Amino acid sequence: MDPDLEAVRLITSSSGFFSPAEVDMACELVSERLQRGLDSGYLFLFAETGGRTVGFSCFGPIACTESSFDLYWIAVLDEFRGLGLGRELLRGTESRIWLAGGRRVYVDTASKPQYRPTRDFYERNGYRAEARLCDFYLKGDDKIIYSKELDPARIDISPEPSDAA
């Protein structure tokens, strides 16, 4: 099994947030990227510490838009949560989106109480709720869509080595 695929499975499974189907979906995005490369439309950024992959983000341009990107996933291995790695992944992701011509980022999350920390995370990092789709995931679990207009004065837009796979 590919090391990136193994890492994504471990990270998403460790959180307790994602169902087995959601974990499989995250792994499918990695597989799609490995098979199709940039044509997949999925970009990944991995966070490592001590040679161990402990977090990742998955993002990509939104088809038929001029400069909008989706942030599909951002996750950190449970034992490393709360140490600022999610924020660093988000900053790195926003930087790469900016360098790729992206100017607005969209991210979806759920309204269930367990996702309150996730919503707080996005709000602390300058995202605002744009829309709420009632009962989207299931009865009583709405989809909340956040967005952020990227401001080059507030992100690190210096070129870095091409480590977004």
C-alpha positions in Angstrom: 0.0 0.0 0.0 1.2 3.5 -0.8 2.6 5.3 2.3 0.5 8.4 1.6 -2.6 6.3 1.4 -1.7 4.5 4.6 -1.1 7.9 6.3 -4.4 9.4 5.2 -6.3 6.3 6.4 -4.6 6.4 9.8 -5.1 10.1 10.2 -8.7 10.2 9.3 -9.5 7.1 11.3 -7.8 8.4 14.4 -10.0 11.5 14.7 -13.2 9.7 15.6 -15.0 12.3 13.5 -15.2 10.3 10.2 -17.3 7.3 9.4 -15.6 4.3 7.6 -17.2 5.5 4.3 -15.7 9.0 4.8 -12.3 7.5 5.6 -12.6 5.4 2.4 -13.5 8.6 0.4 -10.4 10.4 1.6 -8.3 7.4 0.5 -10.0 7.4 -2.9 -8.9 11.0 -3.4 -5.3 9.9 -2.7 -5.7 7.0 -5.2 -7.2 9.2 -7.8 -4.2 11.6 -7.4 -1.7 8.8 -7.6 -3.3 7.4 -10.8 -4.1 10.6 -12.6 -1.6 13.1 -11.2 -2.5 16.8 -11.6 -5.4 15.9 -14.0 -7.2 14.5 -10.9 -7.7 18.1 -9.7 -6.6 17.0 -6.2 -3.6 18.5 -4.5 -2.3 17.3 -1.2 -0.1 18.9 1.5 1.3 16.6 4.2 2.7 17.6 7.6 5.5 15.5 9.0 7.3 15.4 12.3 10.2 13.2 13.0 9.8 11.5 9.6 6.2 10.6 10.4 3.2 11.9 8.5 0.8 13.4 11.1 -1.5 15.6 9.0 -2.7 16.4 5.6 -4.9 18.7 3.5 -6.5 18.0 0.2 -7.6 20.9 -2.0 -8.2 21.7 -5.6 -9.6 24.2 -8.1 -13.4 24.3 -8.6 -14.3 23.6 -12.2 -15.9 26.4 -14.2 -14.7 29.1 -11.8 -12.1 31.7 -12.4 -10.2 31.5 -9.1 -12.1 29.4 -6.5 -10.8 26.4 -4.7 -12.3 23.8 -2.5 -10.6 22.6 0.7 -11.8 19.0 0.7 -10.0 17.7 3.8 -7.8 18.9 6.5 -7.0 16.5 9.3 -4.3 15.9 11.9 -3.5 12.6 13.7 -5.4 12.6 17.0 -2.4 12.6 19.2 -1.0 15.7 17.5 -4.3 17.8 17.6 -4.2 21.0 19.5 -0.5 21.7 18.7 -1.1 24.2 15.9 -0.5 21.7 13.0 -4.0 22.2 11.6 -3.4 26.0 11.5 0.0 25.4 9.8 -1.5 23.1 7.3 -4.3 25.6 6.6 -1.7 28.4 6.1 0.4 26.3 3.8 -2.7 25.3 1.8 -3.9 28.9 1.4 -0.4 29.8 0.3 -0.4 27.1 -2.4 -3.9 28.1 -3.5 -2.8 31.7 -3.9 0.3 30.7 -5.9 -1.9 28.6 -8.1 -4.1 31.6 -8.9 -6.8 30.9 -6.3 -8.4 33.9 -4.6 -11.3 32.3 -2.7 -11.5 29.1 -0.7 -14.6 27.1 0.2 -14.9 24.4 2.8 -17.9 22.3 3.9 -18.5 20.9 7.4 -21.4 19.4 9.4 -23.6 21.1 11.9 -23.5 18.2 14.4 -22.3 19.2 17.9 -19.1 17.2 17.5 -18.1 19.5 14.7 -18.2 22.6 16.8 -14.4 22.7 17.2 -14.1 22.4 13.4 -16.4 25.3 12.8 -14.6 27.3 15.5 -11.3 26.5 13.8 -12.4 27.9 10.5 -13.9 31.0 12.0 -10.7 31.7 14.0 -8.8 31.5 10.7 -10.9 34.0 8.9 -13.6 31.8 7.3 -17.2 32.9 7.4 -20.4 30.8 7.1 -21.9 31.5 3.6 -24.7 28.9 3.5 -26.5 26.3 5.4 -28.1 23.4 3.7 -30.7 21.9 6.1 -30.7 18.2 6.7 -28.1 17.7 4.1 -26.2 14.8 5.6 -29.1 13.4 7.6 -32.1 14.7 9.5 -30.8 17.3 11.9 -27.3 17.4 10.4 -26.9 20.4 8.1 -24.1 21.2 5.7 -22.4 24.5 6.5 -20.4 26.1 3.7 -17.6 28.5 4.7 -15.6 30.8 2.5 -12.5 33.0 2.7 -11.2 35.5 0.3 -7.4 35.2 0.4 -5.5 38.3 1.3 -1.8 38.2 0.2 -0.9 40.5 3.1 -2.1 37.9 5.5 -0.6 34.7 4.0 2.9 33.6 3.3 3.1 33.7 -0.5 6.8 33.1 -0.8 7.5 30.2 -3.2 8.4 26.9 -1.5 9.7 23.7 -2.8 7.0 21.8 -4.7 5.9 19.6 -1.9 2.2 19.7 -2.7 1.7 16.3 -4.3 
